[in-house]
Amino acid sequence: MYKKPLPAILLLTAALISCERGGGIDPGVWNAYRNPVEQSDVQDPCVIEEDGVFYLFSSELSSGSGADLVEEFIPTMTSPNLTYWTTGTSVFDDITKPKFIAGSKITCPDIAKVGGKYLLYYSLSTNTASGIGVAVADFASGPFTDKGAIITSAGLGIQGVASPFFFTDGTDNWLVFGNFKGIYLQKLSADGLSATGATIQIASDEFTAPAILVKDGKYHLFLSSGNTAGGASSTSRIRYGRADRAAGPYLDRSLKDLLDNGGEVLMETSVKFAGPGNASLISLADGSNWLIYNAYDLSAISKGRTLMMDRIEWKDGWASVRGGIPSFSAEAPTISN
């Protein structure tokens, strides 16, 4: 049966409504998402998948004051697809929170599965002391039992013992860490609960928030430089280098050592998003690798450092991000449950 075509104005209206509901999706991409994937203050995120659910952990947050003060000690969120998030409960409360450095906040978590256990690494820092601890759970959803400090600034004789990231090369377990006092590598025990061997510096004090991805026999190091404060004036950017072995040397594409402030810019501020940084990593079953990171949405600065996601692209063994800036809309991850 013949149907009279809809007037052009109605088609345009329908398209605009569809775009609004779909988050400004690129009409050339069937399965797409829009950044930020969570438009609330989600600082220093990390993500892990368990049984088809993605669990996100982030730094301690405080809101309100006095009798209305709300403190979240490692807030959590969950998602079925990395692009839509639901708020969960905090890992710790005021009684169970780690206290091995007095007067500190619990920041920069990282989550890993080691030997059938979920290990949640975290930082405690003040102006004079810092350290990295770990909590353990049977499930990504918790409950987590704190095991205390693994390494501290006092024990290592270095500053900036913060921003841990766990990785394994199939033989050894490692933590990479550092916060503008040098980026360091620390070998861990087989169960991931204690440090072993010497601490090795692999990048200069220009950097913070390191993460390492082992891929195709190379160690790919992602870091942040610049400041994450100031909203639109944030100078944070994500930088990158790679090495043939865990201990380095880590070089950028121009072969400049990250110990000498090398590190090519992988992602920087755009006209839409300012200060990308504090990136974590997640690899999916289809072999794709993704950056989970923070940035300020310039249309909603008051929201704080919002949650962002972009795919890492590979060419000739080197990492890049499309356009070198945070995407506004891109093809969504393929999730296999």
C-alpha positions as CSV (number, residue, x, y, z in Angstrom):
1,M,0.0,0.0,0.0
2,Y,1.3,3.5,-0.9
3,K,2.2,5.7,2.0
4,K,2.6,9.4,1.6
5,P,6.1,10.5,2.5
6,L,6.5,12.5,5.7
7,P,7.1,16.2,5.3
8,A,10.8,17.2,5.4
9,I,10.3,19.2,8.6
10,L,9.0,16.1,10.5
11,L,11.9,13.9,9.2
12,L,14.3,16.6,10.4
13,T,12.6,16.8,13.8
14,A,12.7,13.0,14.2
15,A,16.4,12.9,13.3
16,L,17.2,15.6,15.9
17,I,15.2,13.7,18.6
18,S,17.1,10.5,17.7
19,C,20.4,12.3,17.9
20,E,19.5,13.8,21.2
21,R,18.5,10.5,22.7
22,G,21.5,8.7,21.2
23,G,24.0,11.3,22.4
24,G,24.9,13.0,19.2
25,I,25.9,9.7,17.5
26,D,27.7,9.9,14.1
27,P,25.0,8.8,11.6
28,G,27.8,7.0,9.7
29,V,28.4,4.7,12.7
30,W,25.7,2.1,13.5
31,N,27.0,1.2,17.0
32,A,28.4,4.4,18.5
33,Y,28.9,6.1,21.9
34,R,29.4,9.7,23.0
35,N,32.0,11.1,25.4
36,P,31.9,11.7,28.3
37,V,30.5,8.2,29.0
38,E,29.7,9.4,32.6
39,Q,29.2,13.1,33.1
40,S,30.0,13.3,36.8
41,D,33.2,13.7,38.8
42,V,34.9,10.3,38.3
43,Q,38.6,10.9,39.2
44,D,41.5,8.5,38.3
45,P,39.4,5.7,37.0
46,C,40.3,2.0,36.5
47,V,38.1,-0.8,35.1
48,I,37.9,-4.6,35.1
49,E,35.4,-7.1,33.7
50,E,33.9,-10.0,35.5
51,D,31.1,-12.3,34.1
52,G,30.0,-9.7,31.5
53,V,29.9,-6.8,33.9
54,F,32.5,-4.0,34.0
55,Y,33.4,-2.6,37.4
56,L,34.9,0.9,37.8
57,F,36.9,2.2,40.8
58,S,37.9,5.8,41.3
59,S,39.6,8.1,43.8
60,E,38.0,9.2,47.1
61,L,35.5,12.0,46.8
62,S,34.0,14.4,49.3
63,S,30.9,16.6,49.0
64,G,29.0,18.8,51.4
65,S,30.3,20.0,54.7
66,G,29.7,19.7,58.4
67,A,26.7,17.4,59.2
68,D,26.1,17.1,55.5
69,L,29.6,15.9,54.6
70,V,29.6,12.8,52.4
71,E,32.8,10.9,51.9
72,E,33.2,8.1,49.4
73,F,36.3,6.0,49.9
74,I,36.9,4.5,46.5
75,P,33.5,4.9,44.8
76,T,32.4,2.2,42.3
77,M,30.2,2.0,39.2
78,T,29.1,-0.8,37.0
79,S,28.3,-1.1,33.3
80,P,27.3,-3.8,30.8
81,N,29.1,-2.1,27.9
82,L,31.6,0.6,29.1
83,T,29.4,3.4,27.8
84,Y,26.6,3.5,30.3
85,W,27.4,3.5,34.0
86,T,25.4,2.9,37.2
87,T,26.6,4.2,40.6
88,G,27.5,1.5,43.2
89,T,28.8,1.6,46.8
90,S,32.2,2.6,48.0
91,V,34.9,0.0,48.7
92,F,35.7,1.3,52.2
93,D,33.9,3.2,54.9
94,D,35.2,5.4,57.6
95,I,36.0,2.3,59.8
96,T,37.5,0.0,57.1
97,K,39.5,2.6,55.1
98,P,43.3,2.2,55.0
99,K,45.1,4.4,57.5
100,F,48.8,3.5,57.2
101,I,49.6,7.1,56.3
102,A,47.7,9.4,58.6
103,G,45.7,12.4,57.2
104,S,45.8,11.0,53.6
105,K,43.1,10.5,51.0
106,I,42.6,7.2,49.1
107,T,43.4,7.9,45.5
108,C,44.4,6.5,42.1
109,P,43.1,2.9,42.4
110,D,44.0,0.1,40.0
111,I,42.3,-3.3,39.9
112,A,43.7,-6.7,38.7
113,K,42.9,-10.4,38.9
114,V,45.8,-12.4,40.2
115,G,45.6,-16.1,41.1
116,G,41.8,-16.1,41.2
117,K,41.7,-13.1,43.6
118,Y,40.8,-9.5,42.8
119,L,43.6,-7.1,44.0
120,L,42.7,-3.4,44.4
121,Y,45.8,-1.3,44.6
122,Y,45.5,2.3,45.9
123,S,47.6,5.3,47.0
124,L,47.8,7.2,50.3
125,S,49.6,10.5,50.1
126,T,50.4,13.7,52.1
127,N,52.9,16.4,51.5
128,T,55.6,14.5,53.4
129,A,54.7,10.8,52.9
130,S,53.2,8.5,50.4
131,G,52.6,4.8,49.9
132,I,50.7,2.1,47.9
133,G,48.5,-0.5,49.5
134,V,46.3,-3.4,48.4
135,A,43.0,-4.8,49.2
136,V,41.7,-8.3,48.3
137,A,38.4,-9.8,47.3
138,D,37.0,-13.0,45.8
139,F,34.8,-11.0,43.4
140,A,35.2,-7.7,41.6
141,S,32.1,-6.5,43.4
142,G,33.8,-7.1,46.8
143,P,33.8,-7.1,49.7
144,F,37.5,-6.1,49.8
145,T,39.7,-6.8,52.8
146,D,42.6,-4.3,53.2
147,K,46.1,-5.9,53.4
148,G,47.9,-2.6,54.1
149,A,51.0,-1.1,52.5
150,I,53.1,-2.8,49.9
151,I,55.6,0.0,49.4
152,T,56.1,3.4,51.0
153,S,58.2,6.5,50.3
154,A,59.9,6.0,53.7
155,G,60.7,2.4,52.8
156,L,62.0,3.1,49.3
157,G,63.7,6.4,50.1
158,I,61.9,8.1,47.2
159,Q,58.9,10.4,46.9
160,G,55.7,10.2,44.9
161,V,55.0,6.6,45.7
162,A,51.5,6.9,44.3
163,S,49.3,6.2,41.2
164,P,49.9,2.4,40.9
165,F,49.2,0.4,37.8
166,F,49.5,-3.5,37.8
167,F,50.6,-5.4,34.7
168,T,52.0,-8.8,33.9
169,D,54.3,-9.9,31.1
170,G,53.3,-13.6,31.5
171,T,56.4,-14.3,33.6
172,D,56.5,-11.6,36.2
173,N,54.0,-9.3,37.9
174,W,54.8,-5.6,38.1
175,L,53.6,-2.3,39.5
176,V,54.5,0.9,37.7
177,F,53.9,4.0,39.7
178,G,54.9,7.7,40.3
179,N,53.5,11.2,40.8
180,F,55.8,14.0,39.5
181,K,58.8,12.5,41.4
182,G,59.9,10.1,38.8
183,I,58.1,7.0,37.3
184,Y,59.2,3.7,38.8
185,L,58.9,0.0,38.2
186,Q,58.5,-2.5,41.1
187,K,58.4,-6.3,40.7
188,L,55.8,-8.1,42.7
189,S,55.4,-11.6,44.2
190,A,53.5,-14.2,42.3
191,D,50.4,-13.5,44.4
192,G,50.7,-9.7,43.8
193,L,50.7,-8.9,47.5
194,S,54.3,-7.9,48.2
195,A,57.2,-6.2,46.5
196,T,60.4,-8.1,45.5
197,G,63.7,-6.9,44.1
198,A,64.9,-3.4,43.3
199,T,62.9,-0.4,42.3
200,I,63.8,0.9,38.8
201,Q,63.2,4.4,37.5
202,I,61.9,4.4,33.9
203,A,60.7,8.0,33.3
204,S,61.4,11.5,34.6
205,D,59.6,13.6,37.2
206,E,57.7,15.4,34.4
207,F,55.1,12.6,34.6
208,T,52.3,11.0,36.7
209,A,49.7,8.3,36.4
210,P,51.6,5.7,34.4
211,A,50.1,2.6,32.8
212,I,51.8,-0.2,30.8
213,L,50.3,-2.4,28.2
214,V,52.3,-5.5,27.0
215,K,51.5,-6.1,23.3
216,D,53.3,-7.9,20.6
217,G,56.5,-8.2,22.6
218,K,56.7,-4.5,23.4
219,Y,56.0,-2.6,26.6
220,H,53.8,0.4,25.9
221,L,54.0,3.2,28.5
222,F,51.2,5.7,28.8
223,L,51.6,8.7,31.2
224,S,50.1,12.1,32.0
225,S,52.0,15.4,32.2
226,G,50.8,18.9,33.1
227,N,48.1,19.7,35.7
228,T,44.6,18.3,36.0
229,A,43.3,21.3,38.0
230,G,41.7,24.5,36.7
231,G,39.0,23.2,34.5
232,A,39.3,24.8,31.0
233,S,42.9,25.9,31.8
234,S,44.0,22.3,32.7
235,T,47.3,21.5,30.9
236,S,47.1,17.8,31.3
237,R,47.9,15.6,28.3
238,I,48.5,11.9,27.7
239,R,52.0,11.0,26.5
240,Y,53.5,7.7,25.3
241,G,56.7,5.7,24.7
242,R,57.6,2.0,24.4
243,A,60.4,-0.4,25.3
244,D,61.6,-3.9,24.5
245,R,61.6,-5.0,28.1
246,A,59.9,-4.0,31.3
247,A,62.9,-2.1,32.7
248,G,63.2,0.1,29.6
249,P,64.6,2.2,28.1
250,Y,61.3,3.7,27.1
251,L,61.6,5.8,23.9
252,D,59.2,7.8,21.9
253,R,59.0,7.6,18.1
254,S,61.8,10.1,17.8
255,L,63.9,7.8,20.0
256,K,64.0,10.3,22.9
257,D,64.2,8.6,26.3
258,L,61.3,9.3,28.7
259,L,64.0,9.6,31.4
260,D,65.0,12.7,29.5
261,N,61.5,14.1,29.2
262,G,60.7,12.3,26.0
263,G,57.3,11.0,25.3
264,E,55.2,11.9,22.3
265,V,51.8,13.5,22.8
266,L,49.1,10.8,22.4
267,M,46.1,13.0,23.3
268,E,45.7,16.7,24.2
269,T,43.1,19.4,24.8
270,S,40.5,20.0,22.0
271,V,37.8,22.6,21.5
272,K,35.3,20.3,23.3
273,F,37.4,18.6,26.1
274,A,40.3,20.0,28.2
275,G,43.0,18.3,30.1
276,P,42.8,14.6,29.2
277,G,44.9,12.5,31.6
278,N,45.1,9.9,34.4
279,A,44.5,7.1,31.9
280,S,44.0,3.5,32.7
281,L,43.8,0.6,30.3
282,I,41.4,-2.2,29.4
283,S,41.7,-4.9,26.8
284,L,38.6,-6.6,25.4
285,A,38.0,-10.1,24.1
286,D,38.1,-8.9,20.5
287,G,41.8,-7.8,21.0
288,S,41.0,-4.1,21.1
289,N,42.7,-1.9,23.7
290,W,41.0,1.2,25.3
291,L,42.1,4.2,27.3
292,I,39.8,5.0,30.2
293,Y,40.6,8.5,31.4
294,N,39.5,11.9,32.7
295,A,38.9,15.2,31.0
296,Y,36.9,18.4,31.5
297,D,33.8,18.8,29.3
298,L,34.0,22.4,28.3
299,S,30.2,22.6,28.1
300,A,29.9,21.4,31.7
301,I,33.0,22.4,33.7
302,S,31.1,22.3,37.0
303,K,30.7,18.5,36.6
304,G,34.5,18.1,37.3
305,R,36.8,15.6,35.7
306,T,34.3,13.5,33.7
307,L,34.8,9.9,32.6
308,M,36.1,9.4,29.0
309,M,37.0,6.5,26.8
310,D,38.9,6.1,23.5
311,R,40.2,3.2,21.5
312,I,44.0,2.8,21.0
313,E,44.9,2.4,17.3
314,W,48.0,0.6,16.2
315,K,50.3,1.1,13.2
316,D,53.8,-0.4,12.8
317,G,53.8,-1.3,16.5
318,W,53.1,2.2,17.8
319,A,50.0,3.4,19.6
320,S,47.9,6.4,18.6
321,V,44.4,7.9,19.2
322,R,42.3,9.1,16.3
323,G,43.0,12.8,15.7
324,G,45.2,13.0,18.8
325,I,42.3,14.4,20.8
326,P,39.4,13.0,22.9
327,S,36.6,11.8,20.6
328,F,33.1,13.4,20.8
329,S,31.5,10.3,19.2
330,A,33.1,7.1,18.1
331,E,32.3,3.4,17.3
332,A,31.4,1.6,20.5
333,P,33.4,-1.4,21.8
334,T,32.3,-4.8,20.8
335,I,31.3,-6.6,24.0
336,S,31.3,-10.4,24.0
337,N,29.4,-12.0,26.9
